Amino acid sequence: MLFYTLEPCGLHDPITSVFKFKFLKSVTHLGLYPFLILLYKQTIGKARLLKSNHAECCGSIIAGSSCHRYEMKEVNYKLGMNKYGDMLHHEFVNTLNGFNKSETVSEEQLIGATFIEPVNVELAKSVDWRTNGAVTAIKDQGQCGSCWAFSSTGALEGQHFRQSGVLVSLSEQNLIDCSGKYGNNGCNGGLMDYAFRYIKENKGLDTEKSYPYEAENDQCRYNPKNSGASDVGFVDIPEGDEDKLKAAVATIGPISVAIDASHESFQFYSEGTCYTCNIDYWLVKNSWGETWGEKGYIKMARNKKNHCGIASSASYPLV
Protein backbone atom coordinates (compact mmCIF):
# COMPACT_ATOMS: atom_id res chain seq x y z
CA MET A 1 0.00 0.00 0.00
CA LEU A 2 1.27 3.47 -0.87
CA PHE A 3 0.88 6.40 1.50
CA TYR A 4 0.79 9.98 0.32
CA THR A 5 3.55 11.78 2.21
CA LEU A 6 4.30 14.84 0.06
CA GLU A 7 5.05 17.84 2.30
CA PRO A 8 2.72 20.82 1.75
CA CYS A 9 4.35 24.07 0.72
CA GLY A 10 5.45 26.39 3.52
CA LEU A 11 6.70 25.79 7.03
CA HIS A 12 6.85 22.34 8.60
CA ASP A 13 3.56 21.55 10.35
CA PRO A 14 3.90 19.15 13.32
CA ILE A 15 0.16 18.34 13.33
CA THR A 16 0.32 17.35 9.67
CA SER A 17 3.32 15.15 10.43
CA VAL A 18 1.40 13.34 13.16
CA PHE A 19 -1.49 12.78 10.77
CA LYS A 20 0.75 11.28 8.14
CA PHE A 21 3.30 9.33 10.10
CA LYS A 22 1.60 8.30 13.35
CA PHE A 23 -1.75 7.20 11.94
CA LEU A 24 -0.50 6.37 8.41
CA LYS A 25 -3.62 7.32 6.49
CA SER A 26 -3.66 6.39 2.83
CA VAL A 27 -5.25 8.96 0.54
CA THR A 28 -6.72 7.53 -2.64
CA HIS A 29 -7.43 10.97 -4.15
CA LEU A 30 -4.72 13.61 -3.72
CA GLY A 31 -7.30 16.40 -3.89
CA LEU A 32 -8.74 15.18 -0.58
CA TYR A 33 -5.49 15.65 1.30
CA PRO A 34 -5.86 19.36 2.25
CA PHE A 35 -9.46 18.73 3.37
CA LEU A 36 -8.44 15.79 5.57
CA ILE A 37 -5.63 17.79 7.17
CA LEU A 38 -8.05 20.64 7.95
CA LEU A 39 -10.61 18.22 9.35
CA TYR A 40 -7.92 16.55 11.45
CA LYS A 41 -6.89 19.91 12.97
CA GLN A 42 -10.52 20.83 13.67
CA THR A 43 -11.03 17.46 15.35
CA ILE A 44 -8.07 18.08 17.65
CA GLY A 45 -9.77 21.28 18.80
CA LYS A 46 -13.04 19.42 19.36
CA ALA A 47 -11.29 16.71 21.36
CA ARG A 48 -9.70 19.35 23.58
CA LEU A 49 -13.12 20.91 24.16
CA LEU A 50 -14.58 17.53 25.11
CA LYS A 51 -11.73 17.06 27.56
CA SER A 52 -12.36 20.38 29.27
CA ASN A 53 -16.10 19.72 29.54
CA HIS A 54 -15.78 16.35 31.32
CA ALA A 55 -17.57 14.60 28.45
CA GLU A 56 -18.69 11.06 29.26
CA CYS A 57 -17.79 8.22 26.94
CA CYS A 58 -19.24 4.79 26.40
CA GLY A 59 -18.18 0.38 23.55
CA SER A 60 -17.29 -9.00 24.27
CA ILE A 61 -16.88 -8.18 27.99
CA ILE A 62 -13.80 -10.08 29.26
CA ALA A 63 -13.26 -8.94 32.47
CA GLY A 64 -13.47 14.45 29.25
CA SER A 65 -10.71 15.71 30.93
CA SER A 66 -7.22 16.89 30.16
CA CYS A 67 -4.28 14.50 30.39
CA HIS A 68 -2.95 16.56 33.29
CA ARG A 69 -6.16 16.21 35.28
CA TYR A 70 -6.22 12.50 34.49
CA GLU A 71 -2.66 12.08 35.73
CA MET A 72 -3.54 14.08 38.86
CA LYS A 73 -6.43 11.62 39.39
CA GLU A 74 -9.02 14.42 39.36
CA VAL A 75 -10.90 12.53 36.65
CA ASN A 76 -10.87 8.90 35.57
CA TYR A 77 -10.40 8.80 31.83
CA LYS A 78 -8.38 10.42 29.09
CA LEU A 79 -9.15 11.39 25.51
CA GLY A 80 -6.56 11.49 22.79
CA MET A 81 -6.09 11.83 19.05
CA ASN A 82 -6.24 8.57 17.08
CA LYS A 83 -6.75 7.21 13.58
CA TYR A 84 -10.38 8.41 13.53
CA GLY A 85 -9.33 12.05 13.81
CA ASP A 86 -9.97 12.75 10.13
CA MET A 87 -13.58 11.50 10.24
CA LEU A 88 -16.65 13.66 10.77
CA HIS A 89 -18.52 12.43 13.82
CA HIS A 90 -21.62 11.35 11.89
CA GLU A 91 -19.33 9.50 9.46
CA PHE A 92 -17.65 7.76 12.39
CA VAL A 93 -21.00 6.70 13.88
CA ASN A 94 -22.50 5.54 10.59
CA THR A 95 -19.40 3.59 9.61
CA LEU A 96 -18.37 1.87 12.83
CA ASN A 97 -21.57 1.46 14.85
CA GLY A 98 -23.11 -1.58 13.18
CA PHE A 99 -25.35 -2.97 15.91
CA ASN A 100 -29.01 -3.09 14.86
CA LYS A 101 -32.06 -5.27 15.23
CA SER A 102 -33.55 -6.14 11.86
CA GLU A 103 -37.30 -5.82 11.46
CA THR A 104 -37.30 -8.69 8.94
CA VAL A 105 -36.84 -11.34 11.63
CA SER A 106 -39.70 -12.34 13.89
CA GLU A 107 -39.51 -11.83 17.64
CA GLU A 108 -39.66 -15.59 18.15
CA GLN A 109 -36.37 -15.99 16.29
CA LEU A 110 -34.69 -13.63 18.74
CA ILE A 111 -35.57 -15.54 21.86
CA GLY A 112 -32.79 -17.56 23.41
CA ALA A 113 -32.61 -19.25 26.77
CA THR A 114 -32.74 -16.85 29.71
CA PHE A 115 -29.72 -16.71 31.96
CA ILE A 116 -30.32 -18.08 35.45
CA GLU A 117 -27.80 -16.95 38.05
CA PRO A 118 -26.13 -19.84 39.89
CA VAL A 119 -27.07 -20.13 43.56
CA ASN A 120 -24.72 -20.47 46.50
CA VAL A 121 -21.78 -19.28 44.41
CA GLU A 122 -19.56 -16.50 45.71
CA LEU A 123 -18.54 -14.38 42.76
CA ALA A 124 -14.98 -13.16 42.43
CA LYS A 125 -14.44 -9.44 43.01
CA SER A 126 -12.47 -9.22 39.78
CA VAL A 127 -12.36 -11.38 36.64
CA ASP A 128 -10.17 -10.97 33.56
CA TRP A 129 -10.53 -13.80 31.04
CA ARG A 130 -7.37 -12.72 29.23
CA THR A 131 -5.30 -14.15 32.08
CA ASN A 132 -7.02 -17.51 31.56
CA GLY A 133 -6.14 -17.63 27.87
CA ALA A 134 -9.75 -17.28 26.70
CA VAL A 135 -9.35 -14.11 24.61
CA THR A 136 -7.83 -13.71 21.14
CA ALA A 137 -5.80 -10.68 20.09
CA ILE A 138 -7.48 -7.35 19.35
CA LYS A 139 -8.94 -7.21 15.84
CA ASP A 140 -9.86 -4.28 13.60
CA GLN A 141 -13.17 -4.07 11.73
CA GLY A 142 -11.94 -1.27 9.46
CA GLN A 143 -14.47 0.79 7.49
CA CYS A 144 -17.24 -1.77 7.95
CA GLY A 145 -20.14 -1.78 10.41
CA SER A 146 -19.40 -5.31 11.56
CA CYS A 147 -18.94 -4.84 15.31
CA TRP A 148 -21.75 -7.38 15.84
CA ALA A 149 -19.66 -10.07 14.10
CA PHE A 150 -16.59 -9.36 16.22
CA SER A 151 -18.65 -9.40 19.41
CA SER A 152 -20.12 -12.75 18.36
CA THR A 153 -16.79 -14.39 17.57
CA GLY A 154 -15.26 -13.03 20.77
CA ALA A 155 -17.85 -14.76 22.93
CA LEU A 156 -17.74 -18.00 20.92
CA GLU A 157 -13.93 -18.07 20.98
CA GLY A 158 -14.08 -17.82 24.77
CA GLN A 159 -16.72 -20.51 25.17
CA HIS A 160 -14.93 -22.85 22.76
CA PHE A 161 -11.72 -22.37 24.74
CA ARG A 162 -13.46 -23.16 28.01
CA GLN A 163 -14.85 -26.38 26.54
CA SER A 164 -11.81 -27.57 24.58
CA GLY A 165 -8.81 -25.80 26.08
CA VAL A 166 -7.88 -24.57 22.60
CA LEU A 167 -8.14 -20.89 21.63
CA VAL A 168 -9.11 -20.52 17.97
CA SER A 169 -9.59 -17.19 16.18
CA LEU A 170 -12.90 -17.38 14.31
CA SER A 171 -14.01 -15.76 11.07
CA GLU A 172 -16.03 -12.55 11.22
CA GLN A 173 -16.07 -12.50 7.41
CA ASN A 174 -17.92 -15.83 7.45
CA LEU A 175 -20.68 -14.16 9.50
CA ILE A 176 -20.74 -11.05 7.30
CA ASP A 177 -21.09 -13.06 4.09
CA CYS A 178 -23.35 -15.90 5.19
CA SER A 179 -25.81 -14.88 7.92
CA GLY A 180 -27.98 -12.50 5.91
CA LYS A 181 -31.12 -14.64 5.93
CA TYR A 182 -30.99 -14.71 9.72
CA GLY A 183 -31.38 -10.92 9.92
CA ASN A 184 -27.83 -9.61 9.66
CA ASN A 185 -26.79 -7.04 7.07
CA GLY A 186 -23.05 -7.51 6.72
CA CYS A 187 -21.17 -4.23 6.91
CA ASN A 188 -24.47 -2.42 7.42
CA GLY A 189 -25.05 -3.93 10.84
CA GLY A 190 -26.37 -6.97 12.63
CA LEU A 191 -27.04 -8.65 15.94
CA MET A 192 -25.05 -11.21 17.90
CA ASP A 193 -28.06 -13.46 18.56
CA TYR A 194 -28.67 -13.69 14.81
CA ALA A 195 -25.05 -14.76 14.40
CA PHE A 196 -25.35 -17.43 17.09
CA ARG A 197 -28.50 -18.77 15.43
CA TYR A 198 -26.75 -18.94 12.06
CA ILE A 199 -23.79 -20.81 13.57
CA LYS A 200 -26.11 -23.32 15.22
CA GLU A 201 -28.11 -24.09 12.08
CA ASN A 202 -24.99 -23.99 9.90
CA LYS A 203 -23.31 -26.41 12.32
CA GLY A 204 -20.12 -24.41 12.43
CA LEU A 205 -18.11 -21.26 11.77
CA ASP A 206 -14.86 -21.20 9.83
CA THR A 207 -11.56 -20.14 11.36
CA GLU A 208 -10.09 -16.69 10.76
CA LYS A 209 -7.10 -18.30 9.05
CA SER A 210 -9.22 -20.18 6.50
CA TYR A 211 -11.72 -17.34 5.92
CA PRO A 212 -9.82 -14.07 6.50
CA TYR A 213 -11.39 -10.68 7.10
CA GLU A 214 -12.03 -8.35 4.12
CA ALA A 215 -14.00 -5.46 5.72
CA GLU A 216 -16.63 -5.64 2.97
CA ASN A 217 -19.60 -7.76 1.94
CA ASP A 218 -18.77 -10.75 -0.25
CA GLN A 219 -20.16 -14.09 -1.41
CA CYS A 220 -20.58 -16.82 1.19
CA ARG A 221 -17.67 -19.25 1.05
CA TYR A 222 -18.19 -21.32 4.21
CA ASN A 223 -16.36 -24.64 4.13
CA PRO A 224 -17.29 -27.16 6.86
CA LYS A 225 -13.80 -28.65 6.60
CA ASN A 226 -12.45 -25.38 8.01
CA SER A 227 -14.92 -25.01 10.86
CA GLY A 228 -13.27 -23.92 14.08
CA ALA A 229 -16.23 -23.94 16.48
CA SER A 230 -20.00 -24.22 16.68
CA ASP A 231 -22.83 -23.61 19.13
CA VAL A 232 -26.12 -25.25 20.04
CA GLY A 233 -28.01 -22.07 20.87
CA PHE A 234 -27.60 -18.91 22.87
CA VAL A 235 -28.49 -17.40 26.23
CA ASP A 236 -29.74 -13.86 26.78
CA ILE A 237 -28.95 -11.88 29.91
CA PRO A 238 -32.10 -10.12 31.23
CA GLU A 239 -32.14 -6.66 29.67
CA GLY A 240 -30.54 -3.95 31.78
CA ASP A 241 -29.62 -6.28 34.66
CA GLU A 242 -25.97 -5.63 35.53
CA ASP A 243 -26.07 -8.04 38.48
CA LYS A 244 -27.01 -10.89 36.14
CA LEU A 245 -24.38 -9.71 33.67
CA LYS A 246 -21.77 -9.76 36.43
CA ALA A 247 -22.73 -13.31 37.37
CA ALA A 248 -22.53 -14.40 33.73
CA VAL A 249 -19.10 -12.86 33.18
CA ALA A 250 -17.81 -14.40 36.40
CA THR A 251 -19.14 -17.92 35.86
CA ILE A 252 -19.60 -18.36 32.10
CA GLY A 253 -16.80 -16.44 30.40
CA PRO A 254 -16.59 -13.64 27.82
CA ILE A 255 -20.05 -12.21 27.04
CA SER A 256 -21.22 -10.41 23.90
CA VAL A 257 -22.57 -6.91 24.53
CA ALA A 258 -23.59 -3.90 22.47
CA ILE A 259 -23.05 -0.42 23.86
CA ASP A 260 -23.96 3.09 22.79
CA ALA A 261 -20.81 4.31 21.08
CA SER A 262 -22.40 7.36 19.46
CA HIS A 263 -20.94 9.86 21.93
CA GLU A 264 -18.21 12.04 20.44
CA SER A 265 -15.95 11.31 23.38
CA PHE A 266 -16.08 7.60 22.51
CA GLN A 267 -14.38 8.40 19.22
CA PHE A 268 -11.32 9.72 21.09
CA TYR A 269 -11.27 7.49 24.18
CA SER A 270 -7.68 6.76 25.21
CA GLU A 271 -7.67 5.22 28.68
CA GLY A 272 -9.33 5.15 32.08
CA THR A 273 -12.89 4.48 33.23
CA CYS A 274 -15.66 6.29 31.39
CA TYR A 275 -17.45 8.10 34.18
CA THR A 276 -16.84 10.90 36.65
CA CYS A 277 -15.95 9.17 39.92
CA ASN A 278 -14.03 6.20 41.24
CA ILE A 279 -16.21 3.20 40.46
CA ASP A 280 -16.14 -0.43 39.38
CA TYR A 281 -15.90 -1.11 35.66
CA TRP A 282 -16.48 -3.62 32.88
CA LEU A 283 -13.48 -4.42 30.68
CA VAL A 284 -14.72 -4.48 27.08
CA LYS A 285 -12.82 -5.78 24.06
CA ASN A 286 -13.53 -3.54 21.08
CA SER A 287 -12.81 -4.19 17.39
CA TRP A 288 -11.15 -0.92 16.35
CA GLY A 289 -7.55 -2.05 16.49
CA GLU A 290 -4.88 -1.63 19.18
CA THR A 291 -4.33 2.10 18.55
CA TRP A 292 -7.77 2.95 19.98
CA GLY A 293 -8.40 3.05 23.73
CA GLU A 294 -6.26 0.96 26.07
CA LYS A 295 -4.63 -1.14 23.34
CA GLY A 296 -8.06 -1.91 21.93
CA TYR A 297 -9.99 -2.18 25.21
CA ILE A 298 -12.26 0.21 27.10
CA LYS A 299 -13.21 0.33 30.77
CA MET A 300 -16.96 0.94 31.06
CA ALA A 301 -18.53 2.16 34.29
CA ARG A 302 -20.31 -0.63 36.19
CA ASN A 303 -23.38 -0.33 38.43
CA LYS A 304 -24.24 3.10 37.03
CA LYS A 305 -27.79 2.44 35.86
CA ASN A 306 -26.80 0.38 32.82
CA HIS A 307 -24.37 3.04 31.60
CA CYS A 308 -24.51 3.37 27.80
CA GLY A 309 -26.71 0.28 27.60
CA ILE A 310 -23.91 -2.09 28.60
CA ALA A 311 -26.44 -4.70 29.80
CA SER A 312 -29.21 -4.03 27.27
CA SER A 313 -28.26 -6.65 24.66
CA ALA A 314 -25.91 -9.09 26.38
CA SER A 315 -25.78 -12.76 25.38
CA TYR A 316 -23.48 -15.72 24.89
CA PRO A 317 -23.46 -18.91 22.80
CA LEU A 318 -24.02 -22.38 24.20
CA VAL A 319 -21.37 -24.88 23.13
C-alpha positions in Angstrom: 0.0 0.0 0.0 1.3 3.5 -0.9 0.9 6.4 1.5 0.8 10.0 0.3 3.6 11.8 2.2 4.3 14.8 0.1 5.1 17.8 2.3 2.7 20.8 1.8 4.4 24.1 0.7 5.4 26.4 3.5 6.7 25.8 7.0 6.9 22.3 8.6 3.6 21.6 10.3 3.9 19.1 13.3 0.2 18.3 13.3 0.3 17.3 9.7 3.3 15.1 10.4 1.4 13.3 13.2 -1.5 12.8 10.8 0.8 11.3 8.1 3.3 9.3 10.1 1.6 8.3 13.3 -1.8 7.2 11.9 -0.5 6.4 8.4 -3.6 7.3 6.5 -3.7 6.4 2.8 -5.3 9.0 0.5 -6.7 7.5 -2.6 -7.4 11.0 -4.2 -4.7 13.6 -3.7 -7.3 16.4 -3.9 -8.7 15.2 -0.6 -5.5 15.7 1.3 -5.9 19.4 2.2 -9.5 18.7 3.4 -8.4 15.8 5.6 -5.6 17.8 7.2 -8.1 20.6 7.9 -10.6 18.2 9.4 -7.9 16.6 11.5 -6.9 19.9 13.0 -10.5 20.8 13.7 -11.0 17.5 15.3 -8.1 18.1 17.7 -9.8 21.3 18.8 -13.0 19.4 19.4 -11.3 16.7 21.4 -9.7 19.3 23.6 -13.1 20.9 24.2 -14.6 17.5 25.1 -11.7 17.1 27.6 -12.4 20.4 29.3 -16.1 19.7 29.5 -15.8 16.3 31.3 -17.6 14.6 28.4 -18.7 11.1 29.3 -17.8 8.2 26.9 -19.2 4.8 26.4 -18.2 0.4 23.6 -17.3 -9.0 24.3 -16.9 -8.2 28.0 -13.8 -10.1 29.3 -13.3 -8.9 32.5 -13.5 14.4 29.3 -10.7 15.7 30.9 -7.2 16.9 30.2 -4.3 14.5 30.4 -3.0 16.6 33.3 -6.2 16.2 35.3 -6.2 12.5 34.5 -2.7 12.1 35.7 -3.5 14.1 38.9 -6.4 11.6 39.4 -9.0 14.4 39.4 -10.9 12.5 36.7 -10.9 8.9 35.6 -10.4 8.8 31.8 -8.4 10.4 29.1 -9.2 11.4 25.5 -6.6 11.5 22.8 -6.1 11.8 19.1 -6.2 8.6 17.1 -6.8 7.2 13.6 -10.4 8.4 13.5 -9.3 12.1 13.8 -10.0 12.7 10.1 -13.6 11.5 10.2 -16.7 13.7 10.8 -18.5 12.4 13.8 -21.6 11.3 11.9 -19.3 9.5 9.5 -17.7 7.8 12.4 -21.0 6.7 13.9 -22.5 5.5 10.6 -19.4 3.6 9.6 -18.4 1.9 12.8 -21.6 1.5 14.8 -23.1 -1.6 13.2 -25.4 -3.0 15.9 -29.0 -3.1 14.9 -32.1 -5.3 15.2 -33.6 -6.1 11.9 -37.3 -5.8 11.5 -37.3 -8.7 8.9 -36.8 -11.3 11.6 -39.7 -12.3 13.9 -39.5 -11.8 17.6 -39.7 -15.6 18.1 -36.4 -16.0 16.3 -34.7 -13.6 18.7 -35.6 -15.5 21.9 -32.8 -17.6 23.4 -32.6 -19.3 26.8 -32.7 -16.8 29.7 -29.7 -16.7 32.0 -30.3 -18.1 35.5 -27.8 -17.0 38.0 -26.1 -19.8 39.9 -27.1 -20.1 43.6 -24.7 -20.5 46.5 -21.8 -19.3 44.4 -19.6 -16.5 45.7 -18.5 -14.4 42.8 -15.0 -13.2 42.4 -14.4 -9.4 43.0 -12.5 -9.2 39.8 -12.4 -11.4 36.6 -10.2 -11.0 33.6 -10.5 -13.8 31.0 -7.4 -12.7 29.2 -5.3 -14.2 32.1 -7.0 -17.5 31.6 -6.1 -17.6 27.9 -9.8 -17.3 26.7 -9.4 -14.1 24.6 -7.8 -13.7 21.1 -5.8 -10.7 20.1 -7.5 -7.4 19.3 -8.9 -7.2 15.8 -9.9 -4.3 13.6 -13.2 -4.1 11.7 -11.9 -1.3 9.5 -14.5 0.8 7.5 -17.2 -1.8 8.0 -20.1 -1.8 10.4 -19.4 -5.3 11.6 -18.9 -4.8 15.3 -21.8 -7.4 15.8 -19.7 -10.1 14.1 -16.6 -9.4 16.2 -18.7 -9.4 19.4 -20.1 -12.8 18.4 -16.8 -14.4 17.6 -15.3 -13.0 20.8 -17.9 -14.8 22.9 -17.7 -18.0 20.9 -13.9 -18.1 21.0 -14.1 -17.8 24.8 -16.7 -20.5 25.2 -14.9 -22.8 22.8 -11.7 -22.4 24.7 -13.5 -23.2 28.0 -14.8 -26.4 26.5 -11.8 -27.6 24.6 -8.8 -25.8 26.1 -7.9 -24.6 22.6 -8.1 -20.9 21.6 -9.1 -20.5 18.0 -9.6 -17.2 16.2 -12.9 -17.4 14.3 -14.0 -15.8 11.1 -16.0 -12.5 11.2 -16.1 -12.5 7.4 -17.9 -15.8 7.5 -20.7 -14.2 9.5 -20.7 -11.1 7.3 -21.1 -13.1 4.1 -23.3 -15.9 5.2 -25.8 -14.9 7.9 -28.0 -12.5 5.9 -31.1 -14.6 5.9 -31.0 -14.7 9.7 -31.4 -10.9 9.9 -27.8 -9.6 9.7 -26.8 -7.0 7.1 -23.1 -7.5 6.7 -21.2 -4.2 6.9 -24.5 -2.4 7.4 -25.1 -3.9 10.8 -26.4 -7.0 12.6 -27.0 -8.7 15.9 -25.1 -11.2 17.9 -28.1 -13.5 18.6 -28.7 -13.7 14.8 -25.1 -14.8 14.4 -25.4 -17.4 17.1 -28.5 -18.8 15.4 -26.8 -18.9 12.1 -23.8 -20.8 13.6 -26.1 -23.3 15.2 -28.1 -24.1 12.1 -25.0 -24.0 9.9 -23.3 -26.4 12.3 -20.1 -24.4 12.4 -18.1 -21.3 11.8 -14.9 -21.2 9.8 -11.6 -20.1 11.4 -10.1 -16.7 10.8 -7.1 -18.3 9.0 -9.2 -20.2 6.5 -11.7 -17.3 5.9 -9.8 -14.1 6.5 -11.4 -10.7 7.1 -12.0 -8.4 4.1 -14.0 -5.5 5.7 -16.6 -5.6 3.0 -19.6 -7.8 1.9 -18.8 -10.7 -0.3 -20.2 -14.1 -1.4 -20.6 -16.8 1.2 -17.7 -19.3 1.1 -18.2 -21.3 4.2 -16.4 -24.6 4.1 -17.3 -27.2 6.9 -13.8 -28.7 6.6 -12.4 -25.4 8.0 -14.9 -25.0 10.9 -13.3 -23.9 14.1 -16.2 -23.9 16.5 -20.0 -24.2 16.7 -22.8 -23.6 19.1 -26.1 -25.3 20.0 -28.0 -22.1 20.9 -27.6 -18.9 22.9 -28.5 -17.4 26.2 -29.7 -13.9 26.8 -28.9 -11.9 29.9 -32.1 -10.1 31.2 -32.1 -6.7 29.7 -30.5 -3.9 31.8 -29.6 -6.3 34.7 -26.0 -5.6 35.5 -26.1 -8.0 38.5 -27.0 -10.9 36.1 -24.4 -9.7 33.7 -21.8 -9.8 36.4 -22.7 -13.3 37.4 -22.5 -14.4 33.7 -19.1 -12.9 33.2 -17.8 -14.4 36.4 -19.1 -17.9 35.9 -19.6 -18.4 32.1 -16.8 -16.4 30.4 -16.6 -13.6 27.8 -20.0 -12.2 27.0 -21.2 -10.4 23.9 -22.6 -6.9 24.5 -23.6 -3.9 22.5 -23.1 -0.4 23.9 -24.0 3.1 22.8 -20.8 4.3 21.1 -22.4 7.4 19.5 -20.9 9.9 21.9 -18.2 12.0 20.4 -15.9 11.3 23.4 -16.1 7.6 22.5 -14.4 8.4 19.2 -11.3 9.7 21.1 -11.3 7.5 24.2 -7.7 6.8 25.2 -7.7 5.2 28.7 -9.3 5.2 32.1 -12.9 4.5 33.2 -15.7 6.3 31.4 -17.4 8.1 34.2 -16.8 10.9 36.6 -16.0 9.2 39.9 -14.0 6.2 41.2 -16.2 3.2 40.5 -16.1 -0.4 39.4 -15.9 -1.1 35.7 -16.5 -3.6 32.9 -13.5 -4.4 30.7 -14.7 -4.5 27.1 -12.8 -5.8 24.1 -13.5 -3.5 21.1 -12.8 -4.2 17.4 -11.2 -0.9 16.4 -7.5 -2.1 16.5 -4.9 -1.6 19.2 -4.3 2.1 18.6 -7.8 3.0 20.0 -8.4 3.0 23.7 -6.3 1.0 26.1 -4.6 -1.1 23.3 -8.1 -1.9 21.9 -10.0 -2.2 25.2 -12.3 0.2 27.1 -13.2 0.3 30.8 -17.0 0.9 31.1 -18.5 2.2 34.3 -20.3 -0.6 36.2 -23.4 -0.3 38.4 -24.2 3.1 37.0 -27.8 2.4 35.9 -26.8 0.4 32.8 -24.4 3.0 31.6 -24.5 3.4 27.8 -26.7 0.3 27.6 -23.9 -2.1 28.6 -26.4 -4.7 29.8 -29.2 -4.0 27.3 -28.3 -6.7 24.7 -25.9 -9.1 26.4 -25.8 -12.8 25.4 -23.5 -15.7 24.9 -23.5 -18.9 22.8 -24.0 -22.4 24.2 -21.4 -24.9 23.1 
